[in-house]
Amino acid sequence: MMDGKTAPPAQLQTGTAPANRPAVACRGVFMKIRNKEILHDISFRVDQGQIVGLLGPNGAGKSTLLRLVAGLTPPTAGTVELFGEPAGVSTLRYLSYLPDRGKLPGWVTVEEWLRFARDIYPDWDPGHAEELAAFLKVRRTARMSTLSRGEKARVQLLTCLARRSPLVVLDEPFAGVDLISREQIASSVIADFAGGSRTFIIATHDIREMENLFDSIILIGEGRILGVEDVESLRARGRSVESRYREVFA
C-alpha cells in the first residue's frame, strides 16, 4: 500500500532478502518534527520470519517509527536498516506497507484497483490475490467510494499481502473496522505467515485479536522504547501480552 501517492515503477523493483541479516535494525534513532522530539534513542532489531507487535498508546510514536522503517522519511539521527541496507528508496523492493488511514482512490472499482496494483508491483502474485479476494469477500465490482470502512481495510490488506515482499508493515489494520473484518484480517495474516518466509511488524491497539500471533512485542511510549519482550518467555512466566501492556502503561 501507498499513502495516497504512487511511486514511479522504477522504484518498485522486487528483491530477495539476504538470509543472514535482520529484517529491521534501528540504532540510536531520533526524530524531530518542527523542533518537537517524536522519537528518542530508539534501538531494536527484528529477526526474519517473526511477527512483531508494536504496541503503545495514541501519540506514542508508532506511526512515525513505521514511516522511518518504510523509508518514507529519514531519521533526524541514528540509522534504520532493512536487511542490512539503509531504509529508503532502494529498500522499497523488500517492503509492503499499509499506513494508518491510508486512502484508496474513490472513483475506481475494486477490480480496477487490483489491475493497477498488478501492473505497478513487480512482486504481485495474481494467484494469491485471487485467493485473498475470495477469502476476504471483497466486492470487486463496487466503487471504492461505496465501500464500508471494514471493506476498505480488507482491500488494503489484500493489496499488501498479494505482494511477495519479505517484510510486511501494518499500521493499525483494525482501526474502526467491524468484528468480522478484524477476524478475517487476523486469519489472513496467519495464513500468509504460515510459510515462515515473511516478517510482519504490526502496530495495533487490538491486543486481544493479535496476542496469539506475536512472537515478540515492542512497547513504545512517549517516543521511547519501554520494553522488548519475547512472548513465549512472557507466557513461561505466567504472563500475557495484555497484562504486560497494562503493567507498562497503566
C-alpha positions as CSV (number, residue, x, y, z in Angstrom):
1,M,0.0,0.0,0.0
2,M,1.0,3.5,-0.6
3,D,0.0,6.6,1.4
4,G,-2.1,8.2,-1.3
5,K,0.8,8.5,-3.6
6,T,2.2,6.4,-6.4
7,A,5.9,5.9,-6.7
8,P,7.5,5.5,-10.1
9,P,7.6,1.9,-11.2
10,A,11.4,2.0,-11.4
11,Q,11.3,2.4,-7.6
12,L,9.3,-0.7,-7.0
13,Q,11.6,-3.4,-8.1
14,T,11.2,-6.8,-6.4
15,G,14.0,-8.1,-4.2
16,T,15.1,-11.3,-2.4
17,A,16.2,-10.5,1.2
18,P,19.7,-11.8,2.2
19,A,19.2,-14.6,4.7
20,N,21.9,-13.5,7.2
21,R,20.6,-10.1,8.0
22,P,17.9,-8.9,10.5
23,A,14.7,-7.8,8.7
24,V,14.8,-4.4,10.6
25,A,17.6,-2.9,12.7
26,C,17.2,0.5,14.4
27,R,20.2,2.0,16.2
28,G,20.0,5.3,18.2
29,V,17.1,6.7,16.2
30,F,15.9,10.2,17.0
31,M,13.2,12.0,15.1
32,K,12.2,15.7,15.4
33,I,9.3,17.3,13.6
34,R,9.2,21.1,13.7
35,N,11.6,21.1,16.7
36,K,9.4,18.6,18.6
37,E,11.1,15.3,19.5
38,I,8.8,12.5,18.4
39,L,11.3,9.6,18.8
40,H,14.1,9.4,21.3
41,D,17.1,7.0,21.1
42,I,15.1,4.1,19.5
43,S,17.1,0.8,19.2
44,F,15.8,-2.6,18.4
45,R,16.1,-5.4,15.9
46,V,13.5,-7.7,14.2
47,D,14.8,-11.0,13.0
48,Q,13.5,-12.6,9.8
49,G,10.4,-14.8,10.0
50,Q,8.8,-13.2,13.0
51,I,5.5,-11.5,13.7
52,V,6.3,-8.5,15.9
53,G,3.7,-6.3,17.7
54,L,4.5,-2.6,18.0
55,L,2.3,-1.6,21.0
56,G,1.7,1.7,22.7
57,P,-1.0,4.3,23.4
58,N,-2.0,7.0,20.9
59,G,0.7,9.5,20.3
60,A,3.5,7.1,21.4
61,G,5.3,7.5,18.1
62,K,4.3,4.2,16.4
63,S,3.2,5.6,13.1
64,T,6.3,7.8,12.9
65,L,8.6,4.9,13.6
66,L,6.9,2.8,10.9
67,R,7.3,5.5,8.4
68,L,11.0,5.5,9.1
69,V,11.1,1.7,8.7
70,A,9.2,2.1,5.4
71,G,11.9,4.6,4.2
72,L,9.3,7.4,3.6
73,T,11.4,9.8,5.7
74,P,14.9,9.7,7.2
75,P,15.5,9.9,10.9
76,T,16.9,13.1,12.4
77,A,19.7,11.0,13.9
78,G,20.6,7.3,14.0
79,T,20.2,4.5,11.5
80,V,17.3,2.4,10.2
81,E,18.2,-0.7,8.1
82,L,16.2,-3.2,6.3
83,F,18.0,-6.5,5.6
84,G,21.3,-4.6,6.1
85,E,20.5,-1.7,3.8
86,P,19.6,1.9,4.9
87,A,15.9,2.4,4.7
88,G,14.9,4.4,1.7
89,V,14.0,4.2,-2.0
90,S,16.3,1.2,-2.5
91,T,14.6,-0.9,0.2
92,L,11.1,-0.4,-1.3
93,R,11.7,-3.7,-3.1
94,Y,11.7,-5.5,0.3
95,L,8.6,-3.9,1.8
96,S,4.8,-3.9,1.7
97,Y,3.4,-1.1,3.9
98,L,-0.1,-0.4,5.0
99,P,-0.2,3.1,6.6
100,D,-2.7,4.2,9.2
101,R,-5.6,6.0,7.4
102,G,-4.2,5.1,4.0
103,K,-6.5,6.2,1.2
104,L,-7.7,4.4,-1.9
105,P,-9.0,6.3,-5.0
106,G,-12.7,6.5,-4.6
107,W,-13.5,6.8,-8.3
108,V,-12.2,3.3,-9.3
109,T,-13.7,-0.1,-8.7
110,V,-12.0,-2.7,-6.6
111,E,-11.3,-4.7,-9.8
112,E,-9.7,-1.6,-11.5
113,W,-7.6,-1.0,-8.4
114,L,-6.3,-4.6,-8.3
115,R,-5.4,-4.4,-12.0
116,F,-3.5,-1.2,-11.3
117,A,-1.7,-2.8,-8.4
118,R,-0.8,-5.8,-10.5
119,D,0.8,-3.5,-13.1
120,I,2.8,-1.4,-10.7
121,Y,4.1,-4.0,-8.3
122,P,6.5,-6.5,-9.9
123,D,6.2,-8.8,-7.0
124,W,2.4,-9.0,-7.3
125,D,1.2,-12.6,-7.1
126,P,-2.1,-12.9,-9.2
127,G,-3.0,-16.3,-7.8
128,H,-2.6,-15.2,-4.2
129,A,-4.5,-12.0,-4.9
130,E,-7.4,-14.2,-6.2
131,E,-7.3,-16.3,-3.1
132,L,-7.3,-13.3,-0.8
133,A,-10.1,-11.6,-2.7
134,A,-12.3,-14.7,-2.2
135,F,-11.4,-15.2,1.4
136,L,-11.8,-11.5,2.4
137,K,-15.1,-11.3,0.4
138,V,-14.2,-8.1,-1.4
139,R,-16.8,-6.7,-3.8
140,R,-14.8,-6.5,-7.0
141,T,-17.4,-4.5,-9.0
142,A,-18.0,-1.9,-6.3
143,R,-16.5,1.5,-6.5
144,M,-14.1,2.3,-3.6
145,S,-16.3,5.3,-2.6
146,T,-19.2,2.9,-1.8
147,L,-17.2,0.5,0.4
148,S,-17.6,0.5,4.2
149,R,-14.6,1.1,6.4
150,G,-14.2,-2.6,7.0
151,E,-14.4,-3.4,3.3
152,K,-11.7,-0.8,2.5
153,A,-9.5,-2.2,5.2
154,R,-9.8,-5.6,3.6
155,V,-8.9,-4.3,0.2
156,Q,-5.9,-2.5,1.6
157,L,-4.8,-5.7,3.3
158,L,-5.2,-7.7,0.1
159,T,-3.0,-5.2,-1.7
160,C,-0.3,-5.7,0.9
161,L,-0.4,-9.4,1.2
162,A,-0.8,-10.1,-2.6
163,R,2.8,-8.9,-2.9
164,R,5.6,-11.3,-2.2
165,S,7.7,-8.8,-0.3
166,P,9.8,-10.3,2.6
167,L,8.7,-7.6,5.0
168,V,5.1,-6.5,5.7
169,V,4.4,-3.5,7.9
170,L,0.8,-2.9,9.0
171,D,-0.1,0.3,10.9
172,E,-3.4,-0.2,12.8
173,P,-5.0,-2.6,10.3
174,F,-8.1,-3.0,12.5
175,A,-8.8,0.7,13.1
176,G,-12.5,1.3,13.1
177,V,-13.4,-2.0,11.4
178,D,-16.1,-4.4,12.5
179,L,-15.6,-7.7,14.3
180,I,-16.0,-9.9,11.2
181,S,-13.4,-7.8,9.3
182,R,-11.0,-8.0,12.2
183,E,-11.3,-11.8,12.3
184,Q,-10.8,-12.0,8.5
185,I,-7.8,-9.7,8.6
186,A,-6.2,-11.7,11.5
187,S,-6.9,-15.0,9.7
188,S,-5.3,-13.7,6.5
189,V,-2.1,-12.7,8.4
190,I,-2.0,-16.1,10.0
191,A,-2.4,-17.9,6.6
192,D,0.1,-15.6,4.9
193,F,2.7,-16.2,7.6
194,A,2.3,-20.0,7.6
195,G,5.2,-20.4,5.2
196,G,7.5,-18.7,7.6
197,S,9.4,-16.8,4.9
198,R,7.9,-13.4,5.7
199,T,8.3,-10.9,8.5
200,F,5.5,-8.8,9.9
201,I,5.5,-5.7,12.1
202,I,2.0,-4.8,13.2
203,A,1.1,-1.7,15.2
204,T,-2.2,-2.2,16.8
205,H,-4.4,-1.4,19.8
206,D,-6.3,-4.7,19.3
207,I,-4.1,-6.7,21.6
208,R,-6.6,-9.5,22.2
209,E,-7.1,-10.0,18.5
210,M,-3.4,-10.4,17.8
211,E,-1.8,-11.6,21.0
212,N,-1.6,-15.3,19.9
213,L,0.1,-14.3,16.7
214,F,3.0,-12.3,18.1
215,D,6.5,-13.8,18.5
216,S,7.7,-10.7,20.3
217,I,6.4,-7.2,21.2
218,I,8.0,-3.8,21.3
219,L,6.4,-1.4,23.8
220,I,6.7,2.3,23.0
221,G,5.5,5.3,24.9
222,E,6.2,9.0,24.5
223,G,8.7,8.2,21.8
224,R,10.8,5.8,23.8
225,I,11.2,2.1,23.9
226,L,9.9,0.9,27.2
227,G,10.3,-2.8,26.7
228,V,11.1,-5.5,24.2
229,E,9.6,-8.9,25.1
230,D,9.7,-12.4,23.8
231,V,6.1,-13.6,24.0
232,E,7.0,-17.2,24.7
233,S,9.1,-16.1,27.7
234,L,6.2,-14.0,28.9
235,R,3.9,-17.0,28.9
236,A,6.5,-19.1,30.6
237,R,6.3,-16.6,33.5
238,G,2.6,-16.9,33.5
239,R,2.1,-13.5,31.9
240,S,0.2,-12.4,28.8
241,V,0.9,-9.6,26.3
242,E,-2.2,-7.7,27.6
243,S,-1.0,-8.0,31.3
244,R,2.5,-6.8,30.3
245,Y,1.0,-3.9,28.4
246,R,-1.2,-2.8,31.4
247,E,1.8,-3.1,33.6
248,V,3.8,-0.7,31.5
249,F,1.1,1.8,30.5
250,A,-1.5,1.8,33.3
